[in-house]
């Protein structure tokens, strides 16, 4: 009877000492979208998500979903997860945090070609094979495509979908692979793509930020990137905001490691 009582008492103590539920941070992410995220958690958004979870003393959990049309509706708004990485700051589809980096479109070229293109006004763009990124199932134009079209540069453009062939690893990498193979001479791409591949192939690819940051009169080439929660999730919003400020240096180190180009105040690590 005594031993049974002691065992019961010990079990009660252990139960009281263990939290009924450990906190979780449930992140919505694409399982095949490097350099941002993948199922092996090799992307820079995976690394930053872990930093946020650690700051909140929480376990990081993922809801994997291809980042296609309806991504937010099918994941965050459906209650499958609570936090989305890498959303445009100020997005109307959710409540966005403060930006944790601001990046830019860049001109990526092969180093051996020694092309120092940094502006859409460079006349060589009309004679080179120029690769551009297209967004969505309907191939919507990105800002660089609009800027090139304004200058009559159309016939020598080659479009590469950000969605790509999802049956292959890293489908959005097609444009950078085409540049490396010599199928195009210039790739005008969102900075994190070019920075990631330039960091992995420093003797092959060089990336230069598009200048100016706004193609006159009103076409921006730089964008602030934040995290997003549901509009009514005040608690998580406040916790993530605090974590972003607390772990700013760690986040900057991850962005540096992945070669993410930054412009504006976040290039200096300001929150």
Secondary structure per residue as TSV (DSSP state, phi and psi in degrees):
chain	resnum	aa	ss	phi	psi
A	1	X	-	360.0	-41.4
A	2	X	H	-64.4	-46.1
A	3	X	H	-64.2	-38.8
A	4	X	H	-63.4	-39.7
A	5	X	H	-64.4	-42.1
A	6	X	H	-65.0	-40.5
A	7	X	H	-63.2	-41.7
A	8	X	H	-64.6	-40.4
A	9	X	H	-65.5	-41.6
A	10	X	H	-63.6	-40.9
A	11	X	H	-63.2	-37.8
A	12	X	H	-65.5	-41.9
A	13	X	H	-61.9	-44.0
A	14	X	H	-63.5	-39.4
A	15	X	H	-63.9	-41.6
A	16	X	H	-69.9	-29.6
A	17	X	H	-81.3	-15.0
A	18	X	S	-102.8	127.1
A	19	X	-	-57.8	141.6
A	20	X	S	-61.3	-39.9
A	21	X	S	-140.9	129.4
A	22	X	-	-80.2	145.9
A	23	X	-	-70.6	143.1
A	24	X	E	-124.4	145.3
A	25	X	E	-111.1	113.3
A	26	X	E	-98.7	112.8
A	27	X	E	-104.2	135.0
A	28	X	E	-89.0	126.5
A	29	X	E	-153.8	157.6
A	30	X	-	-85.6	131.3
A	31	X	S	-81.0	1.0
A	32	X	E	-149.8	63.1
A	33	X	E	-147.1	53.0
A	34	X	T	-67.6	146.8
A	35	X	T	-88.1	8.6
A	36	X	T	-82.5	-56.0
A	37	X	E	-157.4	154.9
A	38	X	E	-155.7	172.7
A	39	X	T	-64.8	-22.2
A	40	X	T	-84.7	-0.7
A	41	X	-	60.5	46.9
A	42	X	-	-100.9	-3.5
A	43	X	S	-87.6	165.7
A	44	X	H	-71.5	-27.5
A	45	X	H	-70.5	-31.9
A	46	X	H	-61.7	-45.0
A	47	X	H	-65.4	-40.1
A	48	X	H	-69.7	-37.6
A	49	X	H	-60.2	-38.2
A	50	X	H	-66.0	-38.2
A	51	X	H	-60.7	-43.6
A	52	X	H	-64.8	-44.4
A	53	X	H	-60.9	-43.4
A	54	X	H	-62.3	-40.5
A	55	X	H	-63.9	-29.4
A	56	X	T	-93.9	4.8
A	57	X	T	53.0	46.2
A	58	X	-	-126.4	159.1
A	59	X	E	-87.4	133.1
A	60	X	E	-84.9	125.3
A	61	X	E	-124.1	149.4
A	62	X	E	-119.6	143.5
A	63	X	E	-110.4	112.0
A	64	X	E	-88.2	129.8
A	65	X	-	-155.0	130.8
A	66	X	-	-59.4	131.5
A	67	X	-	-82.3	79.7
A	68	X	S	-118.8	-172.3
A	69	X	T	-56.2	133.0
A	70	X	T	86.7	9.4
A	71	X	H	-57.1	-51.0
A	72	X	H	-64.5	-42.9
A	73	X	H	-61.2	-39.4
A	74	X	H	-83.4	-16.3
A	75	X	T	-115.3	-77.3
A	76	X	T	-61.8	-52.9
A	77	X	T	-72.4	-17.5
A	78	X	T	-87.9	-2.1
A	79	X	T	80.4	11.9
A	80	X	S	-75.8	-22.1
A	81	X	-	-157.2	175.0
A	82	X	S	-125.3	-12.8
A	83	X	E	-141.1	132.4
A	84	X	E	-116.3	132.1
A	85	X	E	-89.2	156.3
A	86	X	E	63.7	45.9
A	87	X	E	-105.4	152.9
A	88	X	E	-61.6	131.8
A	89	X	T	-59.4	135.6
A	90	X	T	84.1	9.8
A	91	X	-	-57.3	138.5
A	92	X	T	-82.7	-11.7
A	93	X	T	-81.8	-10.9
A	94	X	S	-160.4	-178.0
A	95	X	E	-98.4	116.5
A	96	X	E	-95.3	147.6
A	97	X	-	-80.5	-176.5
A	98	X	-	-62.6	149.5
A	99	X	-	-66.4	140.1
A	100	X	S	-107.6	-6.1
A	101	X	E	-162.8	158.2
A	102	X	E	-126.1	123.5
A	103	X	E	-120.1	-177.5
A	104	X	E	-142.4	155.9
A	105	X	E	-70.7	149.9
A	106	X	E	-135.5	159.9
A	107	X	E	-95.7	118.1
A	108	X	E	-106.1	132.6
A	109	X	E	-138.2	167.0
A	110	X	E	-79.5	135.8
A	111	X	G	-59.8	-38.3
A	112	X	G	-66.1	-22.0
A	113	X	G	-77.9	-16.9
A	114	X	T	53.0	44.0
A	115	X	-	-93.6	119.8
A	116	X	-	-102.8	42.6
A	117	X	-	-71.8	129.8
A	118	X	-	-138.2	-0.1
A	119	X	-	-139.0	147.3
A	120	X	T	-69.1	-12.9
A	121	X	T	-85.1	-1.9
A	122	X	-	-66.6	119.4
A	123	X	G	-64.9	-21.3
A	124	X	G	-65.5	-23.3
A	125	X	G	-61.5	-25.5
A	126	X	G	-75.2	-14.9
A	127	X	T	-111.8	-13.0
A	128	X	S	-94.5	162.3
A	129	X	-	-84.6	114.8
A	130	X	E	-111.8	121.3
A	131	X	E	-92.2	137.6
A	132	X	E	-133.2	154.4
A	133	X	E	-90.0	138.9
A	134	X	E	-116.7	143.7
A	135	X	E	-114.7	136.8
A	136	X	T	88.9	167.4
A	137	X	T	-64.1	-25.8
A	138	X	T	-95.2	8.0
A	139	X	T	63.5	40.8
A	140	X	E	-58.8	148.0
A	141	X	E	-79.1	139.7
A	142	X	-	-87.3	166.5
A	143	X	H	-53.0	-42.1
A	144	X	H	-60.3	-34.6
A	145	X	H	-64.7	-42.8
A	146	X	H	-61.9	-41.7
A	147	X	H	-64.8	-40.3
A	148	X	H	-68.8	-41.6
A	149	X	H	-61.8	-35.9
A	150	X	H	-58.4	-28.1
A	151	X	T	-98.9	10.1
A	152	X	T	76.8	13.9
A	153	X	-	-92.2	100.4
A	154	X	-	-133.0	-52.5
A	155	X	T	-65.3	-26.1
A	156	X	T	-98.0	12.7
A	157	X	E	-86.5	144.0
A	158	X	E	-126.0	122.3
A	159	X	E	-92.6	141.4
A	160	X	E	-130.4	121.2
A	161	X	E	-69.9	138.2
A	162	X	S	-65.6	-22.6
A	163	X	S	-79.3	-42.1
A	164	X	-	59.3	-162.7
A	165	X	-	-88.4	100.5
A	166	X	T	-68.1	-11.4
A	167	X	T	-76.1	-9.2
A	168	X	S	-108.6	154.4
A	169	X	T	-63.8	141.2
A	170	X	T	50.7	60.2
A	171	X	G	-60.7	-29.6
A	172	X	G	-73.5	-8.1
A	173	X	G	-76.7	-4.3
A	174	X	H	-55.3	-38.6
A	175	X	H	-67.6	-38.4
A	176	X	H	-72.8	-34.0
A	177	X	H	-67.0	-38.2
A	178	X	H	-64.0	-39.0
A	179	X	H	-63.4	-45.8
A	180	X	H	-63.0	-35.2
A	181	X	H	-79.3	-10.7
A	182	X	T	87.7	15.0
A	183	X	S	-76.9	-24.7
A	184	X	-	-132.1	160.7
A	185	X	S	-98.6	-30.1
A	186	X	E	-138.4	139.6
A	187	X	E	-119.6	122.7
A	188	X	E	-100.2	103.9
A	189	X	E	-133.6	160.9
A	190	X	E	-62.1	133.5
A	191	X	H	-47.1	-48.0
A	192	X	H	-58.0	-32.1
A	193	X	H	-63.5	-53.8
A	194	X	H	-64.4	-42.4
A	195	X	H	-61.5	-40.1
A	196	X	H	-63.8	-46.9
A	197	X	H	-75.0	-31.5
A	198	X	H	-66.9	-36.5
A	199	X	H	-66.5	-33.1
A	200	X	H	-85.3	-20.1
A	201	X	-	-133.6	63.6
A	202	X	T	-63.2	-24.1
A	203	X	T	-88.6	-2.9
A	204	X	T	-110.9	-47.9
A	205	X	E	-119.1	137.3
A	206	X	E	-125.2	142.9
A	207	X	E	-126.2	133.2
A	208	X	E	-123.7	129.6
A	209	X	E	-59.2	141.4
A	210	X	-	-64.1	135.8
A	211	X	S	-135.0	135.3
A	212	X	S	-77.2	173.5
A	213	X	S	-68.7	-21.5
A	214	X	E	-126.2	120.3
A	215	X	E	-76.0	119.6
A	216	X	T	-57.1	140.5
A	217	X	T	-94.7	-17.1
A	218	X	T	-152.4	28.9
A	219	X	E	-108.5	101.7
A	220	X	E	-73.0	146.4
A	221	X	-	-115.7	-2.7
A	222	X	E	-121.2	147.1
A	223	X	E	-143.3	138.5
A	224	X	E	-83.7	136.0
A	225	X	E	-116.0	133.6
A	226	X	E	-131.4	-173.9
A	227	X	E	-110.1	159.0
A	228	X	E	-131.8	143.3
A	229	X	E	-128.1	171.1
A	230	X	-	-62.7	150.1
A	231	X	T	-56.8	-32.3
A	232	X	T	-98.4	7.7
A	233	X	-	-90.8	72.5
A	234	X	H	-64.1	-39.1
A	235	X	H	-64.6	-50.6
A	236	X	H	-66.2	-38.0
A	237	X	H	-56.7	-48.6
A	238	X	H	-64.0	-39.6
A	239	X	H	-66.9	-41.8
A	240	X	H	-69.4	-38.8
A	241	X	H	-57.7	-45.3
A	242	X	H	-64.9	-40.3
A	243	X	H	-65.4	-38.0
A	244	X	H	-61.7	-39.7
A	245	X	H	-71.7	-41.8
A	246	X	H	-65.4	-37.7
A	247	X	T	-108.1	24.3
A	248	X	H	-52.7	-45.7
A	249	X	H	-64.8	-38.8
A	250	X	H	-65.0	-41.0
A	251	X	H	-64.7	-43.6
A	252	X	H	-60.3	-39.4
A	253	X	H	-64.3	-38.6
A	254	X	H	-66.2	-44.6
A	255	X	H	-61.1	-39.0
A	256	X	H	-62.9	-44.4
A	257	X	H	-60.0	-37.1
A	258	X	T	-91.5	3.6
A	259	X	T	71.8	24.8
A	260	X	-	-73.1	116.6
A	261	X	-	-73.3	137.7
A	262	X	-	-124.6	149.1
A	263	X	-	-133.7	159.9
A	264	X	G	78.1	-161.9
A	265	X	G	-60.1	-31.1
A	266	X	G	-76.9	-10.0
A	267	X	G	-67.5	-24.5
A	268	X	G	-97.6	3.6
A	269	X	T	85.6	14.2
A	270	X	-	-75.4	145.1
A	271	X	-	-72.0	360.0
